[in-house]
Amino acid sequence: MDDSQKTAVPSNAIDCGDGYYIETGEEPGIGEVRYAACMPGGAICRYSNDLWQAQIYIEQMKGNRCQ
């Protein structure tokens, strides 16, 4: 797999730069919106029902810390 495939952001996702992204989906059985904050390639994702929390997860995974 070449580098472009590993860092490709899914077409239905929010591109957060550097290959990181937030995908939206639906919580099974409940119907609530669920956000998946994912590292490049989707190897590690953290899930939340809150977009703001998903954005915080992205910043944490990128290593950006609040001072």
SULWO-V437534 format. One record per pair of residues at least 24 apart in sequence whose C-alpha atoms are under 7 Angstrom apart, sorted by the first residue. I is the first residue (numbers start at 0). J is the second residue. Records with the same first field share a line. If there is no record, write none. Layout:
BEGIN
I = J, J
END
This chain:
BEGIN
5 = 39, 40
6 = 39, 40
7 = 40
19 = 57
END
